[in-house]
Amino acid sequence: MKILWVSIEGDGAWGVWKLLHDGHDVTWALANMKYKDALAGLIPSPVETITNPVDYDLIIFDSSGHGEAADIARESTPVIGASALADALEHDRLFGLEFMQKCGINIPPYECFDDVSDGVRWIKKTKKQTVFKPFGDRADSALTYVSKSAEDMIRYLEVLFKKVKVKQFILQEVVHGTEISSEGYFNGSEFYALNHTLEEKKFMSGGIGPNTGCSGNLVWMPTRSDNVFERGLLRAGPALAEAGFRGPIDLNTIVTEGEIYGLEWTPRFGYEGTCNLARLIPGDFASFLLAIATGDSPTVGETRAKFSATVRITVPPYPRPANPAKDAGVPVVGIDVDDPDCWYLSDIRIKEGTEGEVETIGTDGLIGAPISVSETICGAFDECQAAIDKLLIPDLMYRNDVKKCVEKRFECLSRQGWLRPIG
């Protein structure tokens, strides 16, 4: 299959590596050429622009943000992973919340503001513990903040607005419960490859430090639908069909003992989560994606294993931005660069002039993650640890509590009946 893989940053290089390894003819288009050396020596150099979409059998966008280009390409070629709707769902948080309400998905109460003084007055009046979420054009989601109290949020806003100008923001009531994501690949009428993710997002063990998006996660594909799917993601089916949506879509939720609340949409590939899913789905991953993009019904048989897990490995200055001029060249020993099924890789390359020596490229310090499968949660994470133990990388960093945290959340969800099969 001739495939064009379109990525904004270097995290998409894994997909190119994976599909090349599976025998496909893959061209890589990259928006931010800062990451052009990602996986250099393992994959071809990227191109900067998308030309002649009709030349490809499938075009894959691994990130939202390319919605207009994706919709234009979709007129002539099967496309998956981006659309104008996907952009709006992820980047306009108010639209995302309103879409959940349209679908009948329960959400925590919220208020919108365009003036910080109004927001502070509202907090002082209600004394609610809230989450700060900027929204609108070019809103920086990294500024999202979950307060510990009303006073904590007021202090955060006072400091934030002295440094950053935020045009519009949401204050949403905090719900205490267990966070779980549900994903499905929607072919225009039905969901396929339904899967759950339990993810640890904070940088340091114990769930402290900056939010990295993912420090480790667990993915599994239930054999039948469960209460989380039925009261969450599956309710979006009719609205997605009406909008002509095709592609992956993830609903991040938090559940209490008796209720489920929608939080955020992720209508794109999800970093290590997609790698985990690709490891579980039997058959050719590109053929599965093509079926979704064309509105066909892919055959998804018995999964290769029950659970797939990753633990992210990094080097300084991650999670802060790196400088290739001084941060590149950290030697990486112990990674199997011939196996994209077992490794998600990002900030590495084959050192020029060597026969397979691996080093960092110095863009962000995110080396990658082992992708491990097992019939048990413990087994999957133990395999991750075994892979990490073989590494020789100066100043290697990773969380050593992901297994414990994920197990605790899985057990809580099971005990409360949320993972009980339907039908």
N, C-alpha and C positions, 0 to 999 in steps of 0.2 A: 504494500500500500504506500502511495506517495502522500506524505503528511507534512503540513506546515505547522510548526509549534511556535506560538507567539507568546512572549514573556515580557514582563516589565522589568524584572530584576533577575538576579542569578539563581533564585530558588527554583526557577523553571528548568534549569539545565538538567536536573535529574530525569525529567520526563523525556527529554531528547535522548539521553543516555539509555534509558529503559527501552524506548521504542526502537532505537537503532539495534540494541542487543537482541530484540525480538525479531529482527530481520526486515524492518521497514526502512523505506527511503525517507529520511527526515531532514527538513530544512528548519533552521532555528532563526527566528526573527526576534530581536531584542530592542526594547525601547530605550533602556538606560545602559549605554555602552560602558559605563563604569564597571559593569559585571561581565564584560566580553571575554575575560580569561577564565570564567567559571568552567571547570572541568576540561580546560584546554589539554589536548593530548588524548582525551577520551571521546570528545565529540568535535564536529567541525566548528569553525569560527562562525559566529552569528552574522546575519545580515541586518541592516538597519531599517529597511522599509519592506512593506508587504506589496508585492507586485503580482499581477495575473493570478488571482485566486482560483480561476478556472483550471489552472494547471495541476491542482491537487485533488486527491480523493477525499481528504478530510483536513479541516483547519481546526486547531486546538488553541484556545486562549486559556492560559492557566490562571489569569487574574481578572477581576473586574476592573473597569477603567477604560476598556477598549470597546465599549458597547456600540458606538456609532460605526466603527470600522467593522466590527463583527456582524452587525445587521446588514451592512452593504455587501460583505463577502457572502453572507448567507443567501443572497439572491441567486448566486451561481454555483455555490459549493456547500456541501454539508459542513456545518460549524457547530462546535460545542464549547461551552465555558465562558461565554460573554454575551451580553445584549444590553440594550438600553434599560430594560427592566431590571436586570442584574445590577447594573450600576446604581440605579435608584434605590433598590432594596438595601444595598450595602452602604452606600455613601450618604444617602439622605435618611438619617435615622427616624425622622418624623414620618416620612413616607413609609418606612419599614414597619413602624408601630401601627400606622393606620391600615396597612395591608394585613397585618395580623388580625386586627379588629374586623376587617372585612371578611376574613376567613373564619371568624368565630373562635380565634385563639385567644385565650385569656392573657392579659398583660397587667403588670403592676401599674397603679395610678401614676400619672405624670403631669407636669406643667411645663409649658414652653415660655422662654424669656428671650428678649433681645436687649435687655439692660441688666447689668449685674446688680444694681441697687434694688431693682424690683425682686430679683431672685433672693437677695439677702433678707429683704423685708418679709418675703413669703416664708423663708426658713424660720425666721425668728417668731413668726406668727403661728406656724404649724408645729414647730419643734420636731419635724420628721427627720429620720435618718434617710439620706438620699444618695443617688448616684448622679454624678455630673456627666452629661453626654453632649458634646458640641455637635451641631448638625448644620446642614446647608452646604453651599459650594465651598470646596477646598477645606472643609472642617478636618481637623487633625484628631483622629480617633485615639491617638496615644495620650491625649489629655484627659481621657475618661478617668473618673476617680470615684471609688466607692468609699463613702465617708464612714467613720465610726460613730458619729453622732451629729446632731444639728450644728453644734459649735465647731466640730472638726471641719464640716463643709464650709462654714463661713470663713474660717481661717484659710482654707484652701483657695476659695474664690478671691479673697483679699490679696493673697500672694500671686495667684495666677494672673489676675487682670492687671497687675503692675508690670508683668513681663510679656504677656501675649494678648493680642486683640482677638476676641471671640465674638463674632457677630450674633450668633443665635445658639441657644443651648437648652437642653432638657434637664429638668430635675425630676428623677423618677424614684419612687419609694423603694427602699431596699426590702427584698424578700429573703428571709433566711431559710435555706434548704439545701438541696443537693443539685449541683449543676451537671447537666448532661446534654449532649448534642445529638440530634437525629438528622441523618442525611439520606437522600434518595436521588436517583438519577431519573429525571422526568422526561419522557419521550413525546410529550405533547398531550398525552391522555392518561398515562399510568406511571407509577413509581417502580423502579427496579433497583436491585442491590441495596435495599434498605439496610442501614447500618447505624450503630451508635458509637460515639466517641466520649471517653472520659479523659480530660486533658488537664495537666498542671501548667499554668501560664506564668507564674512568678519565677524570677530568675534563680532564687536561692532556696535551699531546702527549708522546709517549714512554711513555705508559701509567703516568703517575704522578698523585698526588693522590687525592682521594676518589672512591669509586665512585658514579657518577651513574645507573647502570642502563643508560644508552645515551648515548654521545657521537657516534655515527655507526654506520651498519651497511649491509650489502649483503644483498639477498634475491634468490634465484633459484628457479625451479621446474624441476627436472630432468624431461626428457621420459620417463625411465624410472627405476624404483627403483635405488638404489645400495647400496653396502656399509654406509654409515652408517645408512640407513633399515632395512636388513634385520637388522642386528645391534643396532639400538637401538629406535626408536619403534615399528616394525611389530610387534615382539614383544609390545607392550602391547594389541594388538587384541582378543584373546580375553577378557582381563580387563576391558577397557573395555566390551565387548559384554555380558558377564555383569552388569556394574554398571549397564547402561542409560545409559551416558554418551553425550551428544551435544554436539558443540561443538569449538572449537579446543583443541588440546593440543600443547605444545611440550616436547621433551626436550632439555635442555642436556647436552652430552657433551664429554668430552675424549678424543682419540684419540692413541695412540702409533703406532709403525710397524706393530705387530702386534695391538693390542687397542683396544677401545672401552669407555669407562666412563661410566655415567650419573651425573649430578651433581644436577640439580634439575628439577622439573616447573614449567611455566608454563601452566596450563590456562585461559587467558583471552586477550583481545586483548593485543598486545604493543607498545604505544606506536607508534613509527615503523615497526616491523616490519609491523604490520597495514596501515599506509598503503602501504608498498611492495608488499605482496601485492595490495591492492585495485587498485593501478596496473597490476599484471601480469595479473590475471585478466580475461579478456574477458567482456563482458556486464554485466548489472546486479548489483552486489555484494549488495544486499539480497535479491534473488531467490535468489542462491547461498546466503545465510545461512538463508533460509526453508526451502530444500530440506534442508539439514543438520538444522535444528531439527525438521522433520516426518518425518525418516527416509527422505526421497526420495533419488534419485541425481542430483545436479546434473550438468549437462553442462559440463565444463571443456575448452574447445578449446585451440587454439594460443595461447600467451601473447602479449601485446602487444609484449613485448621479452624479451630473455634475462635482463637484470639490472636491478634497481632499487636505488637507493642514496639514503641521507640523510646529512647532516652537521648535527648539532644546533647551533643558534645561541642564544646566551643573553646576558644583561646582568647586572652585579652587582646584588645580592649572591649570585646563583646560584653554587654549589649550596647555599648557606645559605638559611634561610627569609627571605622578604622581608616588608616592612611596607608595605601599600598606602598608609598615611598619608604616607610619605616616599619610597617607591620607585616609585609609579605615575607615569604621565605621560611616560615616556621616548618621544620621537617615533620612529616606525618608518616609514621611507621605502624603497620599492623592492619591497615584497611585493605580489603579485597576489592581492588578497582576493576575486577572482571565480573562483578555480581551485583547489578542494580536491584535484584530482588531482595538482597540482604543488606543493602546499604543505601540510605538517602545521603547524597553528597551535594555540597554547595560551594563553599569558599576554598576549593582546592584545585590543583592542576598538576600535571606531570611536569616535573622540572625540566626545563629546556636543556638539551645536550646530554640527558641521562637515559638509561634504559629502565624507565618505570619508577624512578624516585618521585615521591609525592611531597608537595609543599603547599602552604596556604598562599592565596593570592592577595590577602590583606584588605579585602573590601569591608568585611564586617566581623570576621572571626567565627562565623557559623560554619564549622567543618561539616557537620551533618548528624547522622544518627544511624545506629544499627536497626534493622527491621527484623524482628524475631517473632516466630509463631509457635504456638503450643495449644494443647487442649485445655490448659489451665492458665489463669492469670499469672500465678507464680512462675510457671514454666516459661512463659513468654518473656517476663522481665528478667528471669535468671539467665536466659540466653542472651539478652541485651548486655547484662553485666559481664558475662563470659567474653563477649566480643570486645567490650570496653577494656577488660583486664589485659587483653593482648596488645593494646595500643601503647606506643612510645611517642608521646607528644609533649614537648615542654609546656608547662603551665596549663595542662588540660583541665577543663572545668565541666562539671555536670552535676545534676541533682541526684543524690543517692537515696531519696525517699519517695520517688515516684510510685514504685510498686506498693508501698504501704498506703500512700494516700489514695491511689486508685482502688485498691482492694476494699478500703473502708467505705468508699462511696458506692462501689458495686454492691457490697453487702447491705448497705442501708437501702438502696433502691429495691433490691430483691426482697428484703424484709417487709418493706412498705407495699409490695405488690405491683410496683410500677413496671417491672420486667416480665410480668406474667403474660404468657401467650394469649391472644384473642382467637376464639374459634376452636 
